[in-house]
Amino acid sequence: MGQALCICSRGSITIDNKKYYFVQKLDEGGFSYVDLVEGAKDGQFYALKRILCHDRQARQEAQTEVEMHQMFNHPNILSLVAYAFSDSGGKTEAWLLLPYVRKGTLWSVLEKLRDKGSSMPENQILTIFRGICSGLKTIHDKGYAHRDLKPTNVLLDEEDRPVLMDLGSMNRARIEVRGSREAMTVQDWAAQRCTISYRAPELFNVESHCIIDERTDIWSLGCVLYCMMMLEGPYDLIFQKGDSVALAVQNPVTIPSTCSYSNGLQMLLSSIMVSNPQERPGVGWVLDQVQDLQSRSPNTQTNMV
Ligand SMILES: Nc1ncnc2c1ncn2[C@@H]1O[C@H](COP(=O)(O)OP(=O)(O)OP(=O)(O)O)[C@@H](O)[C@H]1O
């Protein structure tokens, strides 16, 4: 797998001897394009992510993204159907064929609610959040961290099952920092790969001798929960105003007094978003709390992943 790619005619591509028709563009980023394609044989829709690899390092990063997808087989982590690297005219593209998740990103769902002046019911928040925690636990249990968890990197299927995507920033959870030079390398890497308004406090000013671990994701997880409750991330406004997110994350998160969600959910949020990583809980604990809240809420479907 991963070698046989050809562009056979306008509007169709072949990966691993299977033909796919281009349907429409889904998204475009700085160095990647995502298109909706249809399998010629199975009639299924897929998302084709094409990453432009401008140098050897970018190619290696795309290869790592492929390997991260292949490492997991879990309903809350996006799987990889096929992949290929195309080299032509000195340019390399990585092609990742992914299952198409119809409802789009969690962020797009939250944006729609905000535009309607509506909000997400607590039981729906708990159902989606539980699935996100479940996917994240699988990643952490294998000794890895996602590093860029945010509502635009969570897809939702038609049953509201969340699927973690964009595994391009993922790496080994435990990073031992020995000295100021290594600290600066980790900090620079985080500045590039971990979205600022979801970035854990310890990644803004990496200490010269410390351990960075999977609890960076727990901070981002808290920001995702906040976003589901308030329909914007806790530091989105600070970032948009040009104020310092690095400074803001040192203070305890403030939950607006207008927040109408249960005390239990608000307390869960506060206990996740702890500035000191040593005092931040693990995802297993968070998952237990979510299940406990669900069992106390009569309208919640507890059987969903
Ligand atoms: N499997 C999929 N199903 C449906 N939509 C998808 C899928 N994969 C990607 N998309 C859409 O394409 C967008 C970009 O995907 P992705 O985050 O993987 O690319 P990226 O270039 O790494 O993005 P970013 O630079 O924002 O991190 C997503 O936000 C989503 O809207």
The ligand as an ORCA input file, in Angstrom:
! r2SCAN-3c Opt
* xyz 0 1
  N     -12.683     12.867      6.781
  C     -13.239     14.049      6.615
  N     -14.573     14.169      6.469
  C     -15.154     15.380      6.311
  N     -14.463     16.553      6.269
  C     -13.129     16.495      6.400
  C     -12.449     15.251      6.584
  N     -11.129     15.503      6.690
  C     -10.989     16.831      6.591
  N     -12.173     17.447      6.415
  C     -12.399     18.890      6.262
  O     -11.178     19.489      5.847
  C     -10.696     20.406      6.847
  C      -9.166     20.380      6.910
  O      -8.710     19.098      7.306
  P      -7.383     18.902      8.177
  O      -7.541     19.602      9.512
  O      -7.028     17.466      8.206
  O      -6.342     19.681      7.282
  P      -5.164     20.629      7.745
  O      -4.581     21.222      6.514
  O      -4.252     19.853      8.633
  O      -5.962     21.731      8.537
  P      -5.442     22.766      9.631
  O      -4.325     23.504      8.952
  O      -6.687     23.611      9.852
  O      -5.057     21.970     10.841
  C     -11.398     20.015      8.125
  O     -11.536     21.103      9.006
  C     -12.759     19.524      7.603
  O     -13.616     20.637      7.355
*
